[in-house]
Amino acid sequence: PQGINFVNLNVNKDEEIHNLQDMIRKFPIDVIINNAGIFKDEKFGEIKRSDMFKMFDTHAVAPLIIAQTFFDNLLKGKNKLIILITGRMGSFFNCTGGG
């Protein structure tokens, strides 16, 4: 659609975030949609701390980093919205898979 730009970005890589920031530094952003998610399906007793930190980084830390990195662009925009999208893997009440 006209006026909409989709950007694929590895939200866990600061270098990619800063490269995008450099590319769009002067442009307004009306809406940021954070739709990143990862899930490591491991059984209880096999869960690794490093995998949990990767999930926490992607689902909690990265949206905060994205928001603060592009905040000035957002202030120049019209709608000034940050939208966070998750799926069932982020739900405590609608988790029908796993244990």
N, CA, C and O atoms as CSV, one atom per row, in Angstrom:
chain,resi,resn,atom,element,x,y,z
A,1,PRO,N,N,0.817,-1.210,0.000
A,1,PRO,CA,C,0.000,0.000,0.000
A,1,PRO,C,C,0.851,1.261,0.000
A,1,PRO,O,O,1.973,1.275,0.506
A,2,GLN,N,N,0.307,2.290,-0.563
A,2,GLN,CA,C,1.032,3.556,-0.664
A,2,GLN,C,C,1.240,4.169,0.715
A,2,GLN,O,O,0.322,4.203,1.535
A,3,GLY,N,N,2.430,4.644,0.956
A,3,GLY,CA,C,2.739,5.300,2.213
A,3,GLY,C,C,3.088,4.353,3.344
A,3,GLY,O,O,3.361,4.788,4.463
A,4,ILE,N,N,3.080,3.057,3.058
A,4,ILE,CA,C,3.422,2.075,4.077
A,4,ILE,C,C,4.716,1.392,3.677
A,4,ILE,O,O,4.864,0.934,2.544
A,5,ASN,N,N,5.647,1.325,4.607
A,5,ASN,CA,C,6.906,0.638,4.369
A,5,ASN,C,C,7.070,-0.452,5.412
A,5,ASN,O,O,7.015,-0.192,6.614
A,6,PHE,N,N,7.270,-1.670,4.942
A,6,PHE,CA,C,7.522,-2.794,5.821
A,6,PHE,C,C,9.019,-3.014,5.906
A,6,PHE,O,O,9.718,-2.960,4.894
A,7,VAL,N,N,9.510,-3.260,7.102
A,7,VAL,CA,C,10.942,-3.448,7.300
A,7,VAL,C,C,11.161,-4.757,8.038
A,7,VAL,O,O,10.627,-4.955,9.129
A,8,ASN,N,N,11.939,-5.644,7.454
A,8,ASN,CA,C,12.379,-6.837,8.166
A,8,ASN,C,C,13.624,-6.465,8.949
A,8,ASN,O,O,14.570,-5.892,8.408
A,9,LEU,N,N,13.610,-6.797,10.223
A,9,LEU,CA,C,14.689,-6.361,11.091
A,9,LEU,C,C,14.906,-7.417,12.164
A,9,LEU,O,O,13.956,-7.860,12.809
A,10,ASN,N,N,16.140,-7.812,12.351
A,10,ASN,CA,C,16.448,-8.695,13.475
A,10,ASN,C,C,16.550,-7.812,14.709
A,10,ASN,O,O,17.545,-7.117,14.910
A,11,VAL,N,N,15.505,-7.849,15.535
A,11,VAL,CA,C,15.413,-6.948,16.676
A,11,VAL,C,C,16.412,-7.268,17.777
A,11,VAL,O,O,16.547,-6.505,18.733
A,12,ASN,N,N,17.114,-8.392,17.649
A,12,ASN,CA,C,18.126,-8.762,18.631
A,12,ASN,C,C,19.529,-8.325,18.217
A,12,ASN,O,O,20.504,-8.608,18.913
A,13,LYS,N,N,19.625,-7.642,17.096
A,13,LYS,CA,C,20.934,-7.198,16.613
A,13,LYS,C,C,20.979,-5.678,16.595
A,13,LYS,O,O,20.382,-5.034,15.732
A,14,ASP,N,N,21.697,-5.114,17.564
A,14,ASP,CA,C,21.801,-3.658,17.677
A,14,ASP,C,C,22.345,-3.029,16.406
A,14,ASP,O,O,21.934,-1.929,16.035
A,15,GLU,N,N,23.259,-3.709,15.739
A,15,GLU,CA,C,23.844,-3.160,14.507
A,15,GLU,C,C,22.765,-2.941,13.440
A,15,GLU,O,O,22.772,-1.915,12.759
A,16,GLU,N,N,21.846,-3.889,13.291
A,16,GLU,CA,C,20.767,-3.737,12.314
A,16,GLU,C,C,19.835,-2.586,12.699
A,16,GLU,O,O,19.385,-1.823,11.843
A,17,ILE,N,N,19.557,-2.474,13.981
A,17,ILE,CA,C,18.686,-1.388,14.457
A,17,ILE,C,C,19.335,-0.040,14.182
A,17,ILE,O,O,18.672,0.877,13.699
A,18,HIS,N,N,20.625,0.092,14.483
A,18,HIS,CA,C,21.323,1.361,14.266
A,18,HIS,C,C,21.490,1.670,12.781
A,18,HIS,O,O,21.455,2.836,12.390
A,19,ASN,N,N,21.672,0.639,11.944
A,19,ASN,CA,C,21.745,0.872,10.498
A,19,ASN,C,C,20.425,1.422,9.972
A,19,ASN,O,O,20.412,2.341,9.153
A,20,LEU,N,N,19.317,0.859,10.444
A,20,LEU,CA,C,18.009,1.367,10.035
A,20,LEU,C,C,17.809,2.785,10.546
A,20,LEU,O,O,17.281,3.638,9.832
A,21,GLN,N,N,18.227,3.037,11.773
A,21,GLN,CA,C,18.106,4.379,12.343
A,21,GLN,C,C,18.859,5.388,11.470
A,21,GLN,O,O,18.343,6.472,11.201
A,22,ASP,N,N,20.054,5.050,11.034
A,22,ASP,CA,C,20.829,5.937,10.170
A,22,ASP,C,C,20.123,6.188,8.845
A,22,ASP,O,O,20.159,7.302,8.323
A,23,MET,N,N,19.478,5.155,8.295
A,23,MET,CA,C,18.791,5.272,7.006
A,23,MET,C,C,17.567,6.178,7.066
A,23,MET,O,O,17.264,6.883,6.103
A,24,ILE,N,N,16.865,6.158,8.195
A,24,ILE,CA,C,15.592,6.894,8.256
A,24,ILE,C,C,15.608,8.042,9.261
A,24,ILE,O,O,14.551,8.524,9.668
A,25,ARG,N,N,16.764,8.469,9.650
A,25,ARG,CA,C,16.912,9.475,10.710
A,25,ARG,C,C,16.005,10.693,10.511
A,25,ARG,O,O,15.465,11.210,11.489
A,26,LYS,N,N,15.826,11.159,9.285
A,26,LYS,CA,C,15.083,12.402,9.030
A,26,LYS,C,C,13.611,12.176,8.693
A,26,LYS,O,O,12.874,13.140,8.482
A,27,PHE,N,N,13.178,10.933,8.639
A,27,PHE,CA,C,11.814,10.646,8.211
A,27,PHE,C,C,10.870,10.458,9.400
A,27,PHE,O,O,11.251,9.862,10.408
A,28,PRO,N,N,9.642,10.965,9.282
A,28,PRO,CA,C,8.662,10.725,10.342
A,28,PRO,C,C,8.139,9.288,10.280
A,28,PRO,O,O,8.086,8.674,9.214
A,29,ILE,N,N,7.762,8.778,11.430
A,29,ILE,CA,C,7.118,7.470,11.518
A,29,ILE,C,C,5.769,7.684,12.196
A,29,ILE,O,O,5.698,8.256,13.284
A,30,ASP,N,N,4.713,7.229,11.557
A,30,ASP,CA,C,3.375,7.357,12.130
A,30,ASP,C,C,3.060,6.216,13.090
A,30,ASP,O,O,2.477,6.431,14.153
A,31,VAL,N,N,3.452,4.999,12.708
A,31,VAL,CA,C,3.131,3.816,13.500
A,31,VAL,C,C,4.307,2.845,13.465
A,31,VAL,O,O,4.861,2.571,12.401
A,32,ILE,N,N,4.681,2.333,14.621
A,32,ILE,CA,C,5.653,1.239,14.715
A,32,ILE,C,C,4.885,0.007,15.165
A,32,ILE,O,O,4.186,0.034,16.178
A,33,ILE,N,N,5.020,-1.074,14.403
A,33,ILE,CA,C,4.386,-2.334,14.788
A,33,ILE,C,C,5.488,-3.335,15.113
A,33,ILE,O,O,6.227,-3.768,14.230
A,34,ASN,N,N,5.588,-3.692,16.369
A,34,ASN,CA,C,6.542,-4.722,16.811
A,34,ASN,C,C,5.838,-6.066,16.742
A,34,ASN,O,O,4.873,-6.312,17.467
A,35,ASN,N,N,6.327,-6.934,15.864
A,35,ASN,CA,C,5.696,-8.234,15.673
A,35,ASN,C,C,6.745,-9.339,15.704
A,35,ASN,O,O,6.619,-10.327,14.980
A,36,ALA,N,N,7.748,-9.192,16.509
A,36,ALA,CA,C,8.808,-10.193,16.599
A,36,ALA,C,C,8.450,-11.220,17.661
A,36,ALA,O,O,7.855,-10.887,18.686
A,37,GLY,N,N,8.814,-12.458,17.412
A,37,GLY,CA,C,8.587,-13.490,18.404
A,37,GLY,C,C,9.410,-14.727,18.095
A,37,GLY,O,O,9.633,-15.071,16.935
A,38,ILE,N,N,9.851,-15.379,19.138
A,38,ILE,CA,C,10.538,-16.661,18.993
A,38,ILE,C,C,10.020,-17.586,20.084
A,38,ILE,O,O,9.528,-17.139,21.120
A,39,PHE,N,N,10.140,-18.870,19.833
A,39,PHE,CA,C,9.709,-19.850,20.823
A,39,PHE,C,C,10.584,-21.087,20.693
A,39,PHE,O,O,10.729,-21.642,19.604
A,40,LYS,N,N,11.142,-21.500,21.765
A,40,LYS,CA,C,11.969,-22.709,21.813
A,40,LYS,C,C,11.167,-23.744,22.596
A,40,LYS,O,O,10.974,-23.607,23.804
A,41,ASP,N,N,10.715,-24.750,21.920
A,41,ASP,CA,C,9.844,-25.758,22.523
A,41,ASP,C,C,10.698,-26.854,23.159
A,41,ASP,O,O,11.093,-27.818,22.502
A,42,GLU,N,N,10.968,-26.685,24.426
A,42,GLU,CA,C,11.750,-27.682,25.149
A,42,GLU,C,C,10.920,-28.233,26.293
A,42,GLU,O,O,10.072,-27.542,26.858
A,43,LYS,N,N,11.172,-29.457,26.615
A,43,LYS,CA,C,10.466,-30.101,27.716
A,43,LYS,C,C,11.060,-29.661,29.045
A,43,LYS,O,O,12.238,-29.320,29.145
A,44,PHE,N,N,10.206,-29.679,30.056
A,44,PHE,CA,C,10.664,-29.365,31.400
A,44,PHE,C,C,11.817,-30.297,31.756
A,44,PHE,O,O,11.739,-31.503,31.520
A,45,GLY,N,N,12.849,-29.759,32.303
A,45,GLY,CA,C,14.052,-30.521,32.616
A,45,GLY,C,C,15.135,-30.351,31.566
A,45,GLY,O,O,16.298,-30.678,31.805
A,46,GLU,N,N,14.743,-29.827,30.375
A,46,GLU,CA,C,15.699,-29.608,29.284
A,46,GLU,C,C,15.842,-28.129,28.926
A,46,GLU,O,O,16.555,-27.778,27.986
A,47,ILE,N,N,15.170,-27.277,29.671
A,47,ILE,CA,C,15.182,-25.844,29.378
A,47,ILE,C,C,16.557,-25.264,29.698
A,47,ILE,O,O,17.146,-25.547,30.742
A,48,LYS,N,N,17.051,-24.443,28.768
A,48,LYS,CA,C,18.356,-23.803,28.941
A,48,LYS,C,C,18.160,-22.321,29.242
A,48,LYS,O,O,17.315,-21.654,28.644
A,49,ARG,N,N,18.943,-21.831,30.164
A,49,ARG,CA,C,18.903,-20.415,30.537
A,49,ARG,C,C,19.110,-19.526,29.315
A,49,ARG,O,O,18.416,-18.521,29.161
A,50,SER,N,N,20.049,-19.879,28.451
A,50,SER,CA,C,20.352,-19.043,27.283
A,50,SER,C,C,19.134,-18.917,26.363
A,50,SER,O,O,18.903,-17.851,25.793
A,51,ASP,N,N,18.355,-19.988,26.213
A,51,ASP,CA,C,17.148,-19.916,25.386
A,51,ASP,C,C,16.095,-19.010,26.012
A,51,ASP,O,O,15.410,-18.267,25.308
A,52,MET,N,N,15.967,-19.070,27.322
A,52,MET,CA,C,15.012,-18.209,28.016
A,52,MET,C,C,15.405,-16.744,27.869
A,52,MET,O,O,14.543,-15.887,27.679
A,53,PHE,N,N,16.715,-16.447,27.956
A,53,PHE,CA,C,17.170,-15.073,27.793
A,53,PHE,C,C,16.926,-14.575,26.368
A,53,PHE,O,O,16.596,-13.406,26.175
A,54,LYS,N,N,17.086,-15.455,25.360
A,54,LYS,CA,C,16.810,-15.058,23.976
A,54,LYS,C,C,15.337,-14.702,23.809
A,54,LYS,O,O,15.005,-13.711,23.158
A,55,MET,N,N,14.448,-15.514,24.400
A,55,MET,CA,C,13.015,-15.224,24.305
A,55,MET,C,C,12.679,-13.921,25.029
A,55,MET,O,O,11.919,-13.104,24.510
A,56,PHE,N,N,13.235,-13.722,26.213
A,56,PHE,CA,C,12.993,-12.486,26.959
A,56,PHE,C,C,13.512,-11.280,26.181
A,56,PHE,O,O,12.851,-10.242,26.126
A,57,ASP,N,N,14.673,-11.413,25.591
A,57,ASP,CA,C,15.257,-10.328,24.804
A,57,ASP,C,C,14.346,-9.959,23.636
A,57,ASP,O,O,14.101,-8.780,23.383
A,58,THR,N,N,13.850,-10.963,22.933
A,58,THR,CA,C,13.005,-10.722,21.756
A,58,THR,C,C,11.643,-10.153,22.131
A,58,THR,O,O,11.164,-9.219,21.487
A,59,HIS,N,N,11.017,-10.701,23.160
A,59,HIS,CA,C,9.644,-10.339,23.498
A,59,HIS,C,C,9.532,-9.115,24.403
A,59,HIS,O,O,8.518,-8.419,24.352
A,60,ALA,N,N,10.524,-8.834,25.217
A,60,ALA,CA,C,10.415,-7.748,26.196
A,60,ALA,C,C,11.427,-6.626,25.983
A,60,ALA,O,O,11.056,-5.452,25.979
A,61,VAL,N,N,12.679,-6.970,25.809
A,61,VAL,CA,C,13.720,-5.943,25.703
A,61,VAL,C,C,13.697,-5.278,24.325
A,61,VAL,O,O,13.749,-4.051,24.229
A,62,ALA,N,N,13.621,-6.064,23.278
A,62,ALA,CA,C,13.682,-5.509,21.921
A,62,ALA,C,C,12.597,-4.466,21.642
A,62,ALA,O,O,12.912,-3.427,21.062
A,63,PRO,N,N,11.325,-4.691,22.028
A,63,PRO,CA,C,10.335,-3.633,21.772
A,63,PRO,C,C,10.675,-2.311,22.469
A,63,PRO,O,O,10.409,-1.237,21.931
A,64,LEU,N,N,11.256,-2.395,23.651
A,64,LEU,CA,C,11.682,-1.182,24.356
A,64,LEU,C,C,12.809,-0.490,23.601
A,64,LEU,O,O,12.797,0.731,23.450
A,65,ILE,N,N,13.783,-1.262,23.126
A,65,ILE,CA,C,14.914,-0.696,22.371
A,65,ILE,C,C,14.414,-0.062,21.075
A,65,ILE,O,O,14.853,1.029,20.714
A,66,ILE,N,N,13.503,-0.731,20.373
A,66,ILE,CA,C,12.923,-0.183,19.137
A,66,ILE,C,C,12.212,1.137,19.434
A,66,ILE,O,O,12.392,2.120,18.714
A,67,ALA,N,N,11.413,1.156,20.485
A,67,ALA,CA,C,10.665,2.371,20.833
A,67,ALA,C,C,11.599,3.536,21.132
A,67,ALA,O,O,11.381,4.642,20.638
A,68,GLN,N,N,12.627,3.307,21.927
A,68,GLN,CA,C,13.508,4.423,22.270
A,68,GLN,C,C,14.384,4.837,21.093
A,68,GLN,O,O,14.722,6.013,20.962
A,69,THR,N,N,14.755,3.890,20.237
A,69,THR,CA,C,15.608,4.214,19.086
A,69,THR,C,C,14.881,5.093,18.083
A,69,THR,O,O,15.471,6.017,17.525
A,70,PHE,N,N,13.599,4.811,17.849
A,70,PHE,CA,C,12.847,5.523,16.814
A,70,PHE,C,C,11.849,6.532,17.395
A,70,PHE,O,O,10.938,6.979,16.699
A,71,PHE,N,N,12.023,6.883,18.661
A,71,PHE,CA,C,11.098,7.794,19.337
A,71,PHE,C,C,11.067,9.173,18.678
A,71,PHE,O,O,9.992,9.743,18.493
A,72,ASP,N,N,12.226,9.709,18.326
A,72,ASP,CA,C,12.258,11.025,17.679
A,72,ASP,C,C,11.521,10.996,16.342
A,72,ASP,O,O,10.817,11.947,16.002
A,73,ASN,N,N,11.677,9.906,15.579
A,73,ASN,CA,C,10.951,9.761,14.315
A,73,ASN,C,C,9.443,9.715,14.577
A,73,ASN,O,O,8.655,10.306,13.838
A,74,LEU,N,N,9.064,9.016,15.620
A,74,LEU,CA,C,7.654,8.875,15.972
A,74,LEU,C,C,7.056,10.231,16.364
A,74,LEU,O,O,5.910,10.525,16.024
A,75,LEU,N,N,7.821,11.048,17.072
A,75,LEU,CA,C,7.330,12.371,17.457
A,75,LEU,C,C,7.074,13.264,16.245
A,75,LEU,O,O,6.251,14.177,16.316
A,76,LYS,N,N,7.767,13.012,15.136
A,76,LYS,CA,C,7.569,13.769,13.904
A,76,LYS,C,C,6.366,13.267,13.116
A,76,LYS,O,O,5.895,13.953,12.209
A,77,GLY,N,N,5.864,12.084,13.446
A,77,GLY,CA,C,4.755,11.472,12.712
A,77,GLY,C,C,3.404,11.998,13.140
A,77,GLY,O,O,3.297,12.815,14.054
A,78,LYS,N,N,2.363,11.511,12.455
A,78,LYS,CA,C,1.000,11.965,12.730
A,78,LYS,C,C,0.346,11.172,13.859
A,78,LYS,O,O,-0.167,11.763,14.809
A,79,ASN,N,N,0.358,9.871,13.767
A,79,ASN,CA,C,-0.395,9.044,14.723
A,79,ASN,C,C,0.355,8.775,16.017
A,79,ASN,O,O,-0.256,8.657,17.078
A,80,LYS,N,N,1.652,8.681,15.935
A,80,LYS,CA,C,2.501,8.441,17.112
A,80,LYS,C,C,2.075,7.195,17.885
A,80,LYS,O,O,1.856,7.243,19.095
A,81,LEU,N,N,1.964,6.090,17.170
A,81,LEU,CA,C,1.529,4.834,17.783
A,81,LEU,C,C,2.639,3.788,17.780
A,81,LEU,O,O,3.388,3.656,16.812
A,82,ILE,N,N,2.728,3.054,18.874
A,82,ILE,CA,C,3.561,1.863,18.932
A,82,ILE,C,C,2.626,0.706,19.234
A,82,ILE,O,O,1.940,0.702,20.256
A,83,ILE,N,N,2.601,-0.274,18.344
A,83,ILE,CA,C,1.718,-1.418,18.486
A,83,ILE,C,C,2.575,-2.656,18.730
A,83,ILE,O,O,3.522,-2.928,17.992
A,84,LEU,N,N,2.229,-3.393,19.766
A,84,LEU,CA,C,2.938,-4.629,20.104
A,84,LEU,C,C,2.011,-5.800,19.822
A,84,LEU,O,O,0.904,-5.868,20.357
A,85,ILE,N,N,2.466,-6.721,18.982
A,85,ILE,CA,C,1.662,-7.880,18.608
A,85,ILE,C,C,2.343,-9.132,19.134
A,85,ILE,O,O,3.560,-9.286,19.032
A,86,THR,N,N,1.548,-10.010,19.691
A,86,THR,CA,C,2.063,-11.299,20.131
A,86,THR,C,C,1.090,-12.382,19.672
A,86,THR,O,O,0.002,-12.086,19.177
A,87,GLY,N,N,1.478,-13.586,19.835
A,87,GLY,CA,C,0.624,-14.704,19.477
A,87,GLY,C,C,0.326,-15.541,20.699
A,87,GLY,O,O,0.531,-15.105,21.832
A,88,ARG,N,N,-0.155,-16.733,20.465
A,88,ARG,CA,C,-0.476,-17.604,21.591
A,88,ARG,C,C,0.740,-17.907,22.442
A,88,ARG,O,O,0.616,-18.152,23.642
A,89,MET,N,N,1.932,-17.893,21.824
A,89,MET,CA,C,3.122,-18.211,22.614
A,89,MET,C,C,3.397,-17.149,23.664
A,89,MET,O,O,4.201,-17.371,24.570
A,90,GLY,N,N,2.736,-15.983,23.559
A,90,GLY,CA,C,2.892,-14.946,24.556
A,90,GLY,C,C,1.726,-14.862,25.522
A,90,GLY,O,O,1.657,-13.944,26.339
A,91,SER,N,N,0.810,-15.813,25.432
A,91,SER,CA,C,-0.392,-15.771,26.259
A,91,SER,C,C,-0.331,-16.773,27.405
A,91,SER,O,O,0.056,-17.926,27.216
A,92,PHE,N,N,-0.713,-16.324,28.583
A,92,PHE,CA,C,-0.816,-17.229,29.730
A,92,PHE,C,C,-2.173,-17.930,29.742
A,92,PHE,O,O,-2.290,-19.050,30.240
A,93,PHE,N,N,-3.206,-17.270,29.191
A,93,PHE,CA,C,-4.563,-17.779,29.298
A,93,PHE,C,C,-5.012,-18.584,28.089
A,93,PHE,O,O,-5.956,-19.367,28.191
A,94,ASN,N,N,-4.358,-18.411,26.954
A,94,ASN,CA,C,-4.793,-19.082,25.730
A,94,ASN,C,C,-3.706,-19.989,25.178
A,94,ASN,O,O,-3.601,-20.186,23.967
A,95,CYS,N,N,-2.915,-20.527,26.058
A,95,CYS,CA,C,-1.826,-21.418,25.647
A,95,CYS,C,C,-2.339,-22.847,25.649
A,95,CYS,O,O,-2.472,-23.470,26.702
A,96,THR,N,N,-2.627,-23.361,24.461
A,96,THR,CA,C,-3.195,-24.712,24.377
A,96,THR,C,C,-2.159,-25.768,24.051
A,96,THR,O,O,-2.450,-26.963,24.108
A,97,GLY,N,N,-0.954,-25.340,23.709
A,97,GLY,CA,C,0.096,-26.300,23.371
A,97,GLY,C,C,1.099,-26.424,24.486
A,97,GLY,O,O,1.142,-25.595,25.396
A,98,GLY,N,N,1.888,-27.437,24.416
A,98,GLY,CA,C,2.947,-27.597,25.398
A,98,GLY,C,C,2.430,-28.065,26.740
A,98,GLY,O,O,1.300,-28.541,26.850
A,99,GLY,N,N,3.256,-27.932,27.757
A,99,GLY,CA,C,2.854,-28.432,29.070
A,99,GLY,C,C,2.925,-27.359,30.124
A,99,GLY,O,O,2.617,-27.616,31.288
